[in-house]
Amino acid sequence: MEKTMKSTVQPNKQQLLNRLKRIEGQVRGVHQMVENDRYCVDILHQVSAIQSAMNKVSLALLEDHTHHCVAKAIKDNKGEEAINELMDVMKTMTK
């Protein structure tokens, strides 16, 4: 099956970008902690915080996608395809 490039306007784009900037800063902080030979447990706490923040970004995107893209597809009688795509991405996210 050939993948097509789809695009959409993110309804909460600025919030997502702000979250991603914070995460980017956290990642740089972990990089610096490793460079400075900081205690492993302290680094792991920061890594856990990054993973949690990324999960929140994923869930926000998933919610927006469901409420906008999937809902529109259902209205346009393309619900089965949209639901299958949603389930595929859910399976990938929960690996």
N, C-alpha and C positions, 0 to 999 in steps of 0.2 A: 504494500500500500504506500503510495507516494504522499508525503507530508506537504501541505501547502502552508505558506507563510500567511498567517492571519494577524490582524492588528486590531486594536481597540483603544479607546480613550479610557484611561484609568480614572474612575470617579474620585478616588482618594489619592491621586498621584502625589501631591505634596506631602501628605502624611507618610506615604511609603518611602519617598525620597529622604525625608527627615530620619525615619527609622534606619534606613540603609546607611546614611551618613554616620549615625551613632554606632552602628555595627562596624562600619569601616574603621572608626576610631578605636573601638574595642579590639579589633584584630591587630591594628598597629600597636596597641598597648601590649598585647600578648607577645607580639614579635619582639618588642623591646624587653619584655620580661625575660624571654628566652635568651636574648643577647646578653642581658645583665645577670644571667645565672640565678634568677629568682627561684624560690622554693617551689617544687613541683606542684604541691597541693594548691598553692596560691594561683598558679597558672591554670590548673585544672578547674578551679572555681570560675575563672574568667572565661575559659572555653565553654563551660556549662552555661554561663550567662549569654554567650554569643549564640549557642545552639538554641536556647530558649527564645532569644530575640528573633532569630531566623524562623523559628516555628511560628511566631506571631505574624511575621511578614507573610509566610506561606498561607496561614489561615485567613488573613485579611484578603489576600489575592483570591483565595478559594471562595470566600464569601462573596466578594464582588463579582467573580466569574459566574457563580451560581445565580445570584440575584439579577444579573444583567444579561450576560451572554447565553446562559442556559435557558433562562426564562424567555428571552427573545426567540431562541431556536424553537422552543416548545410552541410559542404562538405562531411561528412560521412553519409549523408542521415538520420541523427538523429535530424534534426532541430526542428521538432514538440515537441519532448520531452524536448529539451534544452530551447525552447521558453516558454513552459509551466512552466518549473522550474524557468526561469527568471521572468516570470510574477508573480508566487507565491511569490518569494522573494521581488519583487517590492511592492506587496500588503502588505506584512509584514512590509516593511520599511516605508510605508506611513500611517500606522495606527496612 
